[in-house]
């Protein structure tokens, strides 16, 4: 597969209407869906703070994303990023420029991956901060990208992994970032003494009040049998 030729005339970003979760947003939303952790052809880890438990229960295969055609499309994009990084970033930046001209919108560059996109853009002398009409948002397990964030148009929600509660508590108390927690049974109103709001009604995390847990109901990935683990709160 000649990935450079393949992506001529094809967009990396997708309209949020094609994604069940992003389609719930009232604001126009665009997403970038790459294959998570080390599932790309070169085995490069795109979720460096992932755990064995979250990889086992990864949402990459939930809903329509479980179809072979969707997985193949994600793999092509991911291999293009891993194998031709500068070309990928240049193309992504140009797509963001076009979107920025259309007016206010949301962009989620990590639909299922966990890449530090500001650091990547810096490699080609660019910044996500260049875009005045785009608000970037992401769920991440990387606490350091949250602490290093200096961009007004970049919003993070920290993800609980089962073993990083000290970071979760820090961000919640400081109101630096909210914390997403996945629940197997019922999403409670309080978790570990913090208020819980629903994260399933929409994906517009930028509108959430600060200092709260974002409760997400666990969705079973296609072809995966659920087993109790630290990533999913099963109480």
N, CA and C atoms as a LAMMPS dump frame, in Angstrom:
ITEM: TIMESTEP
0
ITEM: NUMBER OF ATOMS
705
ITEM: BOX BOUNDS ff ff ff
-5.0000000000000000e+02 5.0000000000000000e+02
-5.0000000000000000e+02 5.0000000000000000e+02
-5.0000000000000000e+02 5.0000000000000000e+02
ITEM: ATOMS id mol type element x y z
1 1 1 N 0.835 -1.196 0
2 1 2 C 0 0 0
3 1 3 C 0.878 1.258 0
4 2 1 N 0.716 2.11 -1.017
5 2 2 C 1.416 3.392 -1.066
6 2 3 C 0.563 4.404 -0.308
7 3 1 N 0.893 4.616 0.955
8 3 2 C 0.073 5.468 1.812
9 3 3 C 0.091 6.922 1.364
10 4 1 N 1.21 7.385 0.844
11 4 2 C 1.297 8.769 0.381
12 4 3 C 0.327 8.999 -0.774
13 5 1 N 0.308 8.072 -1.691
14 5 2 C -0.601 8.172 -2.831
15 5 3 C -2.054 7.993 -2.375
16 6 1 N -2.259 7.073 -1.468
17 6 2 C -3.616 6.764 -0.991
18 6 3 C -4.288 7.98 -0.37
19 7 1 N -3.522 8.777 0.373
20 7 2 C -4.126 9.899 1.082
21 7 3 C -4.181 11.198 0.275
22 8 1 N -3.785 11.154 -0.974
23 8 2 C -3.988 12.316 -1.83
24 8 3 C -5.484 12.443 -2.106
25 9 1 N -6.055 13.559 -1.737
26 9 2 C -7.483 13.756 -1.956
27 9 3 C -8.369 13.188 -0.87
28 10 1 N -7.774 12.534 0.166
29 10 2 C -8.561 12.004 1.281
30 10 3 C -8.296 12.834 2.54
31 11 1 N -9.325 13.037 3.323
32 11 2 C -9.184 13.785 4.567
33 11 3 C -8.777 12.879 5.722
34 12 1 N -7.976 13.425 6.623
35 12 2 C -7.626 12.722 7.85
36 12 3 C -8.715 12.913 8.899
37 13 1 N -9.275 14.118 8.945
38 13 2 C -10.324 14.437 9.902
39 13 3 C -11.688 14.047 9.36
40 14 1 N -12.53 13.548 10.244
41 14 2 C -13.882 13.16 9.861
42 14 3 C -14.9 14.086 10.513
43 15 1 N -15.989 14.325 9.814
44 15 2 C -17.098 15.067 10.392
45 15 3 C -17.641 14.269 11.564
46 16 1 N -17.892 14.923 12.683
47 16 2 C -18.347 14.241 13.88
48 16 3 C -19.636 13.468 13.717
49 17 1 N -20.404 13.773 12.678
50 17 2 C -21.682 13.098 12.463
51 17 3 C -21.498 11.611 12.162
52 18 1 N -20.296 11.229 11.749
53 18 2 C -20.033 9.832 11.418
54 18 3 C -19.656 9.009 12.645
55 19 1 N -19.509 9.685 13.802
56 19 2 C -19.155 9.004 15.047
57 19 3 C -20.319 9.138 16.03
58 20 1 N -20.799 8.018 16.554
59 20 2 C -21.987 8.016 17.419
60 20 3 C -21.855 8.973 18.59
61 21 1 N -20.686 8.998 19.246
62 21 2 C -20.498 9.854 20.417
63 21 3 C -20.368 11.328 20.015
64 22 1 N -19.543 11.62 19.025
65 22 2 C -19.324 13.007 18.619
66 22 3 C -20.586 13.625 18.023
67 23 1 N -21.424 12.78 17.438
68 23 2 C -22.659 13.264 16.803
69 23 3 C -23.629 13.843 17.823
70 24 1 N -23.436 13.545 19.104
71 24 2 C -24.316 14.076 20.146
72 24 3 C -24.008 15.535 20.471
73 25 1 N -22.851 16.022 20.039
74 25 2 C -22.459 17.397 20.333
75 25 3 C -23.317 18.395 19.569
76 26 1 N -23.657 19.497 20.217
77 26 2 C -24.397 20.559 19.541
78 26 3 C -23.476 21.385 18.658
79 27 1 N -22.238 21.57 19.106
80 27 2 C -21.257 22.294 18.3
81 27 3 C -20.725 21.398 17.185
82 28 1 N -20.409 21.998 16.053
83 28 2 C -19.784 21.25 14.968
84 28 3 C -18.481 20.639 15.491
85 29 1 N -18.319 19.333 15.299
86 29 2 C -17.167 18.623 15.843
87 29 3 C -16.506 17.773 14.772
88 30 1 N -15.176 17.766 14.786
89 30 2 C -14.388 16.927 13.872
90 30 3 C -13.507 16.01 14.711
91 31 1 N -13.257 14.809 14.206
92 31 2 C -12.449 13.863 14.957
93 31 3 C -11.391 13.182 14.11
94 32 1 N -10.325 12.755 14.773
95 32 2 C -9.266 11.988 14.129
96 32 3 C -9.182 10.643 14.838
97 33 1 N -9.451 9.576 14.114
98 33 2 C -9.474 8.235 14.706
99 33 3 C -8.276 7.415 14.246
100 34 1 N -7.329 7.232 15.149
101 34 2 C -6.176 6.37 14.898
102 34 3 C -6.323 5.095 15.715
103 35 1 N -5.667 4.046 15.267
104 35 2 C -5.645 2.802 16.035
105 35 3 C -4.839 3.036 17.32
106 36 1 N -5.374 2.637 18.483
107 36 2 C -4.685 2.931 19.749
108 36 3 C -3.48 2.04 20.047
109 37 1 N -2.821 2.379 21.117
110 37 2 C -1.59 1.772 21.674
111 37 3 C -0.665 1.229 20.58
112 38 1 N -0.323 -0.034 20.533
113 38 2 C 0.726 -0.51 19.615
114 38 3 C 0.176 -1.368 18.478
115 39 1 N -1.057 -1.123 18.075
116 39 2 C -1.7 -1.971 17.07
117 39 3 C -1.382 -1.579 15.63
118 40 1 N -0.581 -0.539 15.431
119 40 2 C -0.189 -0.162 14.068
120 40 3 C 0.884 -1.105 13.535
121 41 1 N 1.136 -1.033 12.251
122 41 2 C 2.051 -1.973 11.59
123 41 3 C 3.458 -1.947 12.181
124 42 1 N 3.937 -0.767 12.585
125 42 2 C 5.279 -0.637 13.142
126 42 3 C 5.333 -0.887 14.653
127 43 1 N 4.178 -1.021 15.287
128 43 2 C 4.145 -1.288 16.713
129 43 3 C 4.502 -0.105 17.586
130 44 1 N 4.393 1.125 17.048
131 44 2 C 4.681 2.313 17.855
132 44 3 C 3.53 2.55 18.831
133 45 1 N 3.857 2.8 20.074
134 45 2 C 2.838 2.966 21.107
135 45 3 C 2.262 4.384 21.077
136 46 1 N 0.994 4.508 20.695
137 46 2 C 0.329 5.811 20.639
138 46 3 C -0.492 6.079 21.9
139 47 1 N -0.374 5.203 22.885
140 47 2 C -1.041 5.395 24.19
141 47 3 C -0.027 5.03 25.266
142 48 1 N 0.98 5.865 25.454
143 48 2 C 2.125 5.51 26.284
144 48 3 C 1.788 5.335 27.76
145 49 1 N 0.667 5.873 28.199
146 49 2 C 0.281 5.735 29.602
147 49 3 C -0.866 4.741 29.766
148 50 1 N -1.106 3.94 28.748
149 50 2 C -2.146 2.924 28.845
150 50 3 C -1.678 1.799 29.763
151 51 1 N -2.633 1.018 30.25
152 51 2 C -2.326 -0.1 31.13
153 51 3 C -2.826 -1.396 30.5
154 52 1 N -2.407 -2.508 31.067
155 52 2 C -2.858 -3.803 30.569
156 52 3 C -4.379 -3.896 30.626
157 53 1 N -4.97 -3.371 31.695
158 53 2 C -6.416 -3.455 31.867
159 53 3 C -7.171 -2.601 30.853
160 54 1 N -6.723 -1.38 30.632
161 54 2 C -7.458 -0.532 29.69
162 54 3 C -7.257 -1 28.254
163 55 1 N -6.105 -1.581 27.957
164 55 2 C -5.897 -2.123 26.604
165 55 3 C -6.817 -3.312 26.356
166 56 1 N -7.035 -4.119 27.395
167 56 2 C -7.898 -5.299 27.262
168 56 3 C -9.347 -4.904 27.027
169 57 1 N -9.765 -3.768 27.6
170 57 2 C -11.161 -3.322 27.499
171 57 3 C -11.302 -2.104 26.582
172 58 1 N -10.324 -1.858 25.72
173 58 2 C -10.29 -0.651 24.88
174 58 3 C -11.556 -0.488 24.04
175 59 1 N -12.028 0.758 23.932
176 59 2 C -13.253 1.06 23.201
177 59 3 C -13.041 1.171 21.687
178 60 1 N -11.853 0.873 21.232
179 60 2 C -11.557 0.936 19.801
180 60 3 C -12.508 0.095 18.957
181 61 1 N -13.015 -0.995 19.532
182 61 2 C -13.851 -1.929 18.774
183 61 3 C -15.334 -1.835 19.123
184 62 1 N -15.76 -0.75 19.776
185 62 2 C -17.168 -0.643 20.151
186 62 3 C -18.023 -0.126 18.999
187 63 1 N -19.287 -0.549 18.984
188 63 2 C -20.242 -0.059 17.988
189 63 3 C -19.797 -0.306 16.562
190 64 1 N -20.06 0.684 15.707
191 64 2 C -19.715 0.567 14.289
192 64 3 C -18.209 0.505 14.058
193 65 1 N -17.432 0.97 15.052
194 65 2 C -15.974 0.942 14.908
195 65 3 C -15.437 -0.481 14.823
196 66 1 N -16.255 -1.458 15.241
197 66 2 C -15.822 -2.844 15.2
198 66 3 C -15.833 -3.46 13.812
199 67 1 N -16.44 -2.775 12.846
200 67 2 C -16.471 -3.311 11.484
201 67 3 C -15.073 -3.275 10.861
202 68 1 N -14.773 -4.279 10.045
203 68 2 C -13.434 -4.377 9.433
204 68 3 C -13.082 -3.144 8.614
205 69 1 N -14.066 -2.586 7.902
206 69 2 C -13.8 -1.429 7.046
207 69 3 C -13.351 -0.22 7.873
208 70 1 N -13.963 -0.047 9.045
209 70 2 C -13.595 1.077 9.915
210 70 3 C -12.206 0.858 10.497
211 71 1 N -11.929 -0.358 10.943
212 71 2 C -10.617 -0.66 11.5
213 71 3 C -9.514 -0.502 10.454
214 72 1 N -9.812 -0.896 9.218
215 72 2 C -8.823 -0.768 8.151
216 72 3 C -8.526 0.692 7.862
217 73 1 N -9.574 1.515 7.821
218 73 2 C -9.39 2.944 7.577
219 73 3 C -8.555 3.582 8.68
220 74 1 N -8.815 3.19 9.915
221 74 2 C -8.038 3.712 11.049
222 74 3 C -6.582 3.269 10.965
223 75 1 N -6.373 2.025 10.556
224 75 2 C -5.01 1.51 10.452
225 75 3 C -4.223 2.26 9.378
226 76 1 N -4.859 2.549 8.235
227 76 2 C -4.185 3.299 7.173
228 76 3 C -3.749 4.679 7.682
229 77 1 N -4.642 5.35 8.396
230 77 2 C -4.304 6.678 8.926
231 77 3 C -3.163 6.582 9.931
232 78 1 N -3.229 5.561 10.779
233 78 2 C -2.206 5.405 11.809
234 78 3 C -0.85 5.089 11.2
235 79 1 N -0.822 4.207 10.222
236 79 2 C 0.442 3.883 9.553
237 79 3 C 0.993 5.089 8.805
238 80 1 N 0.11 5.891 8.243
239 80 2 C 0.542 7.117 7.56
240 80 3 C 1.219 8.049 8.564
241 81 1 N 0.632 8.177 9.761
242 81 2 C 1.212 9.014 10.816
243 81 3 C 2.56 8.469 11.275
244 82 1 N 2.621 7.174 11.535
245 82 2 C 3.836 6.559 12.076
246 82 3 C 4.968 6.528 11.046
247 83 1 N 4.629 6.243 9.796
248 83 2 C 5.661 6.037 8.78
249 83 3 C 6.03 7.297 7.997
250 84 1 N 5.116 8.259 7.948
251 84 2 C 5.371 9.485 7.172
252 84 3 C 4.933 10.681 8.012
253 85 1 N 5.562 10.835 9.161
254 85 2 C 5.086 11.782 10.168
255 85 3 C 4.975 13.216 9.659
256 86 1 N 6.014 13.729 9.011
257 86 2 C 5.982 15.127 8.572
258 86 3 C 4.877 15.353 7.543
259 87 1 N 4.736 14.44 6.594
260 87 2 C 3.684 14.58 5.59
261 87 3 C 2.308 14.546 6.25
262 88 1 N 2.149 13.654 7.21
263 88 2 C 0.885 13.541 7.942
264 88 3 C 0.58 14.851 8.661
265 89 1 N 1.549 15.375 9.412
266 89 2 C 1.335 16.59 10.195
267 89 3 C 1.077 17.796 9.306
268 90 1 N 1.792 17.883 8.196
269 90 2 C 1.553 18.978 7.247
270 90 3 C 0.127 18.922 6.712
271 91 1 N -0.313 17.731 6.366
272 91 2 C -1.664 17.551 5.828
273 91 3 C -2.711 17.869 6.892
274 92 1 N -2.481 17.386 8.112
275 92 2 C -3.411 17.644 9.205
276 92 3 C -3.516 19.142 9.482
277 93 1 N -2.399 19.821 9.477
278 93 2 C -2.395 21.269 9.748
279 93 3 C -3.194 22.019 8.683
280 94 1 N -3.025 21.622 7.436
281 94 2 C -3.764 22.279 6.348
282 94 3 C -5.259 22.038 6.473
283 95 1 N -5.653 20.836 6.894
284 95 2 C -7.08 20.55 7.101
285 95 3 C -7.632 21.409 8.24
286 96 1 N -6.837 21.572 9.297
287 96 2 C -7.262 22.399 10.424
288 96 3 C -7.393 23.864 10.01
289 97 1 N -6.517 24.324 9.122
290 97 2 C -6.62 25.695 8.613
291 97 3 C -7.95 25.922 7.898
292 98 1 N -8.36 24.961 7.087
293 98 2 C -9.629 25.066 6.365
294 98 3 C -10.809 25.078 7.324
295 99 1 N -10.752 24.212 8.32
296 99 2 C -11.827 24.14 9.305
297 99 3 C -11.908 25.429 10.116
298 100 1 N -10.757 25.967 10.478
299 100 2 C -10.686 27.179 11.294
300 100 3 C -11.379 28.351 10.6
301 101 1 N -11.294 28.389 9.291
302 101 2 C -11.897 29.488 8.523
303 101 3 C -13.422 29.425 8.512
304 102 1 N -13.971 28.257 8.835
305 102 2 C -15.428 28.091 8.797
306 102 3 C -16.117 28.64 10.043
307 103 1 N -15.339 28.9 11.104
308 103 2 C -15.943 29.404 12.341
309 103 3 C -15.743 28.467 13.509
310 104 1 N -16.348 28.803 14.634
311 104 2 C -16.144 28.064 15.888
312 104 3 C -16.536 26.593 15.779
313 105 1 N -15.666 25.732 16.267
314 105 2 C -15.943 24.293 16.253
315 105 3 C -15.059 23.585 17.27
316 106 1 N -15.361 22.307 17.484
317 106 2 C -14.564 21.454 18.347
318 106 3 C -13.791 20.458 17.497
319 107 1 N -12.592 20.099 17.945
320 107 2 C -11.806 19.067 17.267
321 107 3 C -11.235 18.125 18.32
322 108 1 N -11.512 16.843 18.142
323 108 2 C -10.949 15.811 19.022
324 108 3 C -9.958 14.993 18.207
325 109 1 N -8.668 15.255 18.418
326 109 2 C -7.622 14.589 17.642
327 109 3 C -7.296 13.204 18.157
328 110 1 N -7.73 12.886 19.371
329 110 2 C -7.527 11.553 19.946
330 110 3 C -8.884 10.917 20.222
331 111 1 N -9.519 10.375 19.196
332 111 2 C -10.796 9.709 19.428
333 111 3 C -10.579 8.428 20.22
334 112 1 N -9.553 7.647 19.867
335 112 2 C -9.219 6.46 20.655
336 112 3 C -7.725 6.33 20.958
337 113 1 N -6.918 7.261 20.466
338 113 2 C -5.479 7.244 20.742
339 113 3 C -5.174 8.241 21.857
340 114 1 N -3.902 8.399 22.208
341 114 2 C -3.507 9.342 23.264
342 114 3 C -2.155 9.956 22.886
343 115 1 N -2.165 10.713 21.798
344 115 2 C -0.958 11.352 21.262
345 115 3 C -0.877 12.786 21.774
346 116 1 N 0.323 13.247 22.094
347 116 2 C 0.535 14.637 22.485
348 116 3 C 0.661 15.463 21.2
349 117 1 N -0.458 15.977 20.705
350 117 2 C -0.477 16.625 19.388
351 117 3 C 0.229 17.977 19.356
352 118 1 N 0.254 18.682 20.465
353 118 2 C 0.977 19.954 20.467
354 118 3 C 2.47 19.713 20.28
355 119 1 N 3.011 18.705 20.962
356 119 2 C 4.421 18.36 20.78
357 119 3 C 4.693 17.922 19.346
358 120 1 N 3.777 17.158 18.76
359 120 2 C 3.939 16.724 17.37
360 120 3 C 3.946 17.919 16.428
361 121 1 N 3.028 18.853 16.616
362 121 2 C 2.965 20.033 15.75
363 121 3 C 4.215 20.902 15.882
364 122 1 N 4.763 20.946 17.083
365 122 2 C 5.985 21.718 17.296
366 122 3 C 7.142 21.204 16.454
367 123 1 N 7.097 19.904 16.113
368 123 2 C 8.162 19.295 15.312
369 123 3 C 8.221 19.878 13.899
370 124 1 N 7.093 20.431 13.421
371 124 2 C 7.078 21.053 12.086
372 124 3 C 6.946 22.568 12.202
373 125 1 N 7.256 23.09 13.389
374 125 2 C 7.234 24.524 13.6
375 125 3 C 5.846 25.124 13.684
376 126 1 N 4.852 24.332 14.063
377 126 2 C 3.473 24.796 14.154
378 126 3 C 2.948 24.587 15.571
379 127 1 N 1.742 25.087 15.827
380 127 2 C 1.119 24.934 17.143
381 127 3 C -0.391 24.858 16.992
382 128 1 N -1.022 24.089 17.864
383 128 2 C -2.478 24.054 17.883
384 128 3 C -3.038 25.412 18.29
385 129 1 N -2.221 26.211 18.958
386 129 2 C -2.631 27.543 19.364
387 129 3 C -2.776 28.517 18.213
388 130 1 N -2.36 28.11 17.02
389 130 2 C -2.483 28.981 15.842
390 130 3 C -3.934 29.187 15.423
391 131 1 N -4.807 28.29 15.883
392 131 2 C -6.191 28.298 15.398
393 131 3 C -7.11 29.005 16.394
394 132 1 N -7.716 30.082 15.939
395 132 2 C -8.515 30.937 16.821
396 132 3 C -9.967 30.495 16.949
397 133 1 N -10.447 29.697 16.006
398 133 2 C -11.848 29.287 16.02
399 133 3 C -12.039 27.823 16.405
400 134 1 N -10.931 27.136 16.705
401 134 2 C -10.999 25.711 17.052
402 134 3 C -10.681 25.527 18.525
403 135 1 N -11.523 24.761 19.204
404 135 2 C -11.248 24.36 20.579
405 135 3 C -10.943 22.866 20.552
406 136 1 N -9.704 22.51 20.845
407 136 2 C -9.268 21.116 20.856
408 136 3 C -9.571 20.507 22.236
409 137 1 N -10.052 19.264 22.232
410 137 2 C -10.301 18.604 23.508
411 137 3 C -9.921 17.132 23.414
412 138 1 N -9.594 16.561 24.557
413 138 2 C -9.135 15.168 24.554
414 138 3 C -9.274 14.561 25.94
415 139 1 N -9.435 13.24 25.956
416 139 2 C -9.286 12.447 27.174
417 139 3 C -7.842 11.941 27.145
418 140 1 N -7.167 11.973 28.268
419 140 2 C -5.783 11.493 28.285
420 140 3 C -5.444 10.833 29.615
421 141 1 N -4.546 9.863 29.573
422 141 2 C -3.995 9.258 30.788
423 141 3 C -2.606 9.826 31.08
424 142 1 N -2.186 10.776 30.287
425 142 2 C -0.87 11.393 30.446
426 142 3 C -0.996 12.633 31.337
427 143 1 N -0.591 12.544 32.616
428 143 2 C -0.747 13.695 33.505
429 143 3 C 0.159 14.859 33.147
430 144 1 N 1.276 14.554 32.505
431 144 2 C 2.264 15.594 32.227
432 144 3 C 1.837 16.52 31.081
433 145 1 N 1.037 15.995 30.151
434 145 2 C 0.561 16.843 29.065
435 145 3 C -0.454 17.858 29.609
436 146 1 N -1.176 17.475 30.661
437 146 2 C -2.108 18.409 31.296
438 146 3 C -1.333 19.489 32.04
439 147 1 N -0.316 19.08 32.784
440 147 2 C 0.472 20.04 33.547
441 147 3 C 1.242 21.005 32.643
442 148 1 N 1.603 20.538 31.452
443 148 2 C 2.397 21.365 30.541
444 148 3 C 1.546 22.248 29.632
445 149 1 N 0.23 22.025 29.641
446 149 2 C -0.642 22.735 28.705
447 149 3 C -0.668 24.24 28.977
448 150 1 N -0.309 25.013 27.961
449 150 2 C -0.322 26.472 28.07
450 150 3 C -1.291 27.092 27.059
451 151 1 N -1.997 26.256 26.337
452 151 2 C -2.876 26.753 25.274
453 151 3 C -4.28 27.027 25.791
454 152 1 N -4.813 28.179 25.437
455 152 2 C -6.179 28.533 25.84
456 152 3 C -7.221 27.73 25.078
457 153 1 N -6.837 27.197 23.915
458 153 2 C -7.81 26.476 23.081
459 153 3 C -7.613 24.958 23.131
460 154 1 N -6.982 24.47 24.208
461 154 2 C -6.8 23.03 24.369
462 154 3 C -7.308 22.601 25.748
463 155 1 N -8.267 21.661 25.756
464 155 2 C -8.936 21.24 26.984
465 155 3 C -8.747 19.742 27.19
466 156 1 N -8.343 19.347 28.407
467 156 2 C -8.117 17.937 28.713
468 156 3 C -9.046 17.435 29.809
469 157 1 N -9.462 16.189 29.67
470 157 2 C -10.121 15.441 30.74
471 157 3 C -9.218 14.258 31.051
472 158 1 N -8.789 14.137 32.29
473 158 2 C -7.889 13.058 32.68
474 158 3 C -8.677 11.758 32.818
475 159 1 N -8.072 10.645 32.429
476 159 2 C -8.755 9.349 32.463
477 159 3 C -8.227 8.468 33.597
478 160 1 N -9.159 8.007 34.422
479 160 2 C -8.812 7.088 35.506
480 160 3 C -8.482 5.714 34.93
481 161 1 N -7.353 5.138 35.37
482 161 2 C -6.92 3.847 34.841
483 161 3 C -7.047 2.724 35.868
484 162 1 N -7.347 3.093 37.106
485 162 2 C -7.408 2.092 38.167
486 162 3 C -6.22 2.185 39.098
487 163 1 N -5.14 2.808 38.612
488 163 2 C -3.948 2.913 39.442
489 163 3 C -3.364 4.316 39.483
490 164 1 N -4.132 5.302 39.048
491 164 2 C -3.613 6.673 38.994
492 164 3 C -4.496 7.651 39.775
493 165 1 N -5.137 7.161 40.855
494 165 2 C -6.077 8.02 41.576
495 165 3 C -5.405 9.232 42.213
496 166 1 N -4.137 9.136 42.597
497 166 2 C -3.46 10.293 43.189
498 166 3 C -3.428 11.458 42.206
499 167 1 N -3.169 11.147 40.949
500 167 2 C -3.214 12.191 39.914
501 167 3 C -4.638 12.703 39.75
502 168 1 N -5.6 11.789 39.743
503 168 2 C -7.012 12.182 39.598
504 168 3 C -7.41 13.16 40.69
505 169 1 N -7.091 12.801 41.928
506 169 2 C -7.454 13.631 43.075
507 169 3 C -6.78 15.001 42.997
508 170 1 N -5.541 15.018 42.561
509 170 2 C -4.801 16.276 42.415
510 170 3 C -5.497 17.204 41.428
511 171 1 N -5.823 16.673 40.249
512 171 2 C -6.454 17.496 39.222
513 171 3 C -7.848 17.953 39.636
514 172 1 N -8.586 17.071 40.323
515 172 2 C -9.936 17.428 40.765
516 172 3 C -9.905 18.52 41.829
517 173 1 N -9.018 18.393 42.798
518 173 2 C -8.931 19.386 43.863
519 173 3 C -8.442 20.735 43.343
520 174 1 N -7.492 20.689 42.411
521 174 2 C -6.97 21.933 41.839
522 174 3 C -7.893 22.491 40.749
523 175 1 N -8.842 21.658 40.304
524 175 2 C -9.738 21.996 39.191
525 175 3 C -8.955 22.293 37.918
526 176 1 N -7.823 21.57 37.792
527 176 2 C -6.994 21.667 36.587
528 176 3 C -7.637 20.906 35.447
529 177 1 N -8.225 19.756 35.788
530 177 2 C -8.894 18.918 34.785
531 177 3 C -9.916 18.041 35.492
532 178 1 N -11.007 17.766 34.813
533 178 2 C -11.961 16.786 35.322
534 178 3 C -11.414 15.387 35.076
535 179 1 N -12.063 14.392 35.661
536 179 2 C -11.572 13.017 35.559
537 179 3 C -12.672 12.105 35.039
538 180 1 N -12.379 11.391 33.959
539 180 2 C -13.33 10.435 33.395
540 180 3 C -13.153 9.078 34.066
541 181 1 N -14.266 8.507 34.532
542 181 2 C -14.247 7.189 35.168
543 181 3 C -15.295 6.316 34.495
544 182 1 N -14.902 5.102 34.126
545 182 2 C -15.805 4.164 33.451
546 182 3 C -16.441 3.241 34.49
547 183 1 N -17.763 3.139 34.442
548 183 2 C -18.512 2.306 35.398
549 183 3 C -19.194 1.153 34.667
550 184 1 N -19.115 -0.033 35.247
551 184 2 C -19.703 -1.225 34.62
552 184 3 C -21.214 -1.272 34.804
553 185 1 N -21.7 -0.935 36
554 185 2 C -23.124 -1.1 36.3
555 185 3 C -23.865 0.235 36.237
556 186 1 N -23.918 0.938 37.346
557 186 2 C -24.654 2.198 37.404
558 186 3 C -23.677 3.351 37.625
559 187 1 N -23.877 4.437 36.889
560 187 2 C -23.062 5.631 37.105
561 187 3 C -23.603 6.336 38.344
562 188 1 N -22.802 6.438 39.41
563 188 2 C -23.285 7.026 40.672
564 188 3 C -23.34 8.558 40.613
565 189 1 N -23.904 9.154 41.622
566 189 2 C -23.944 10.62 41.698
567 189 3 C -22.705 11.167 42.406
568 190 1 N -22.064 10.285 43.209
569 190 2 C -20.838 10.648 43.931
570 190 3 C -19.844 9.512 43.777
571 191 1 N -18.582 9.851 43.536
572 191 2 C -17.54 8.819 43.5
573 191 3 C -16.308 9.352 44.221
574 192 1 N -15.859 8.629 45.231
575 192 2 C -14.699 9.04 46.038
576 192 3 C -14.829 10.482 46.525
577 193 1 N -16.045 10.843 46.927
578 193 2 C -16.369 12.154 47.511
579 193 3 C -16.463 13.281 46.487
580 194 1 N -16.392 12.96 45.208
581 194 2 C -16.523 13.982 44.171
582 194 3 C -17.833 13.8 43.399
583 195 1 N -18.445 14.907 43.03
584 195 2 C -19.669 14.891 42.244
585 195 3 C -19.419 14.22 40.903
586 196 1 N -20.395 13.428 40.457
587 196 2 C -20.287 12.752 39.16
588 196 3 C -21.337 13.322 38.207
589 197 1 N -20.91 13.672 36.992
590 197 2 C -21.832 14.101 35.947
591 197 3 C -21.794 13.066 34.822
592 198 1 N -22.808 13.036 33.997
593 198 2 C -22.846 12.073 32.892
594 198 3 C -21.957 12.529 31.744
595 199 1 N -21.14 11.597 31.268
596 199 2 C -20.306 11.883 30.106
597 199 3 C -20.867 11.258 28.85
598 200 1 N -22.029 10.625 28.968
599 200 2 C -22.626 9.924 27.835
600 200 3 C -23.664 10.753 27.086
601 201 1 N -24.15 11.827 27.714
602 201 2 C -25.171 12.642 27.063
603 201 3 C -24.627 13.365 25.837
604 202 1 N -23.378 13.771 25.917
605 202 2 C -22.686 14.379 24.776
606 202 3 C -21.194 14.238 25.024
607 203 1 N -20.398 14.672 24.064
608 203 2 C -18.943 14.601 24.208
609 203 3 C -18.342 15.992 24.374
610 204 1 N -19.177 16.978 24.665
611 204 2 C -18.71 18.359 24.783
612 204 3 C -18.105 18.609 26.163
613 205 1 N -16.974 17.988 26.402
614 205 2 C -16.329 18.077 27.713
615 205 3 C -15.916 19.509 28.046
616 206 1 N -15.751 20.335 27.062
617 206 2 C -15.329 21.722 27.288
618 206 3 C -16.389 22.519 28.036
619 207 1 N -17.624 22.021 28.063
620 207 2 C -18.723 22.727 28.716
621 207 3 C -18.963 22.264 30.146
622 208 1 N -18.242 21.216 30.58
623 208 2 C -18.457 20.657 31.912
624 208 3 C -18.032 21.63 33.009
625 209 1 N -18.756 21.578 34.135
626 209 2 C -18.306 22.325 35.305
627 209 3 C -16.982 21.734 35.774
628 210 1 N -16.221 22.491 36.531
629 210 2 C -14.888 22.048 36.942
630 210 3 C -14.918 21.292 38.27
631 211 1 N -13.937 20.408 38.435
632 211 2 C -13.788 19.678 39.68
633 211 3 C -14.757 18.528 39.848
634 212 1 N -15.17 17.919 38.735
635 212 2 C -16.132 16.816 38.813
636 212 3 C -15.601 15.572 38.09
637 213 1 N -16.182 14.435 38.474
638 213 2 C -15.909 13.181 37.785
639 213 3 C -16.894 13.051 36.628
640 214 1 N -16.374 12.696 35.466
641 214 2 C -17.211 12.472 34.288
642 214 3 C -17.485 10.975 34.201
643 215 1 N -18.717 10.574 34.529
644 215 2 C -19.065 9.166 34.548
645 215 3 C -19.449 8.636 33.186
646 216 1 N -18.826 7.541 32.79
647 216 2 C -19.093 6.914 31.496
648 216 3 C -19.525 5.468 31.707
649 217 1 N -20.605 5.084 31.089
650 217 2 C -21.075 3.685 31.19
651 217 3 C -20.237 2.83 30.242
652 218 1 N -19.735 1.713 30.743
653 218 2 C -18.872 0.843 29.932
654 218 3 C -19.627 0.233 28.759
655 219 1 N -19.011 0.311 27.577
656 219 2 C -19.562 -0.306 26.373
657 219 3 C -18.684 -1.491 25.994
658 220 1 N -19.283 -2.64 25.785
659 220 2 C -18.516 -3.853 25.503
660 220 3 C -18.013 -3.836 24.063
661 221 1 N -16.693 -3.9 23.853
662 221 2 C -16.147 -3.931 22.498
663 221 3 C -16.55 -5.192 21.743
664 222 1 N -16.642 -5.087 20.435
665 222 2 C -16.977 -6.235 19.598
666 222 3 C -15.929 -7.341 19.765
667 223 1 N -16.394 -8.554 20.027
668 223 2 C -15.503 -9.703 20.121
669 223 3 C -14.738 -9.82 21.429
670 224 1 N -15.091 -8.982 22.419
671 224 2 C -14.38 -9.009 23.699
672 224 3 C -15.322 -9.486 24.8
673 225 1 N -14.869 -10.425 25.589
674 225 2 C -15.642 -10.895 26.73
675 225 3 C -15.2 -10.122 27.961
676 226 1 N -16.156 -9.505 28.637
677 226 2 C -15.815 -8.673 29.788
678 226 3 C -15.239 -9.506 30.936
679 227 1 N -14.142 -9.03 31.492
680 227 2 C -13.568 -9.617 32.694
681 227 3 C -13.28 -8.473 33.663
682 228 1 N -13.527 -8.696 34.925
683 228 2 C -13.333 -7.644 35.922
684 228 3 C -11.894 -7.185 35.925
685 229 1 N -11.687 -5.852 35.948
686 229 2 C -10.335 -5.306 35.912
687 229 3 C -10.329 -3.93 36.559
688 230 1 N -9.146 -3.347 36.72
689 230 2 C -9 -2.079 37.429
690 230 3 C -9.518 -0.884 36.635
691 231 1 N -9.521 -0.961 35.321
692 231 2 C -9.915 0.166 34.473
693 231 3 C -11.407 0.484 34.607
694 232 1 N -12.229 -0.536 34.74
695 232 2 C -13.676 -0.364 34.845
696 232 3 C -14.099 -0.55 36.309
697 233 1 N -14.778 0.454 36.846
698 233 2 C -15.285 0.354 38.214
699 233 3 C -16.51 -0.562 38.196
700 234 1 N -16.362 -1.727 38.799
701 234 2 C -17.41 -2.752 38.768
702 234 3 C -17.941 -2.954 40.187
703 235 1 N -18.863 -2.075 40.6
704 235 2 C -19.371 -2.124 41.982
705 235 3 C -20.889 -2.25 41.972
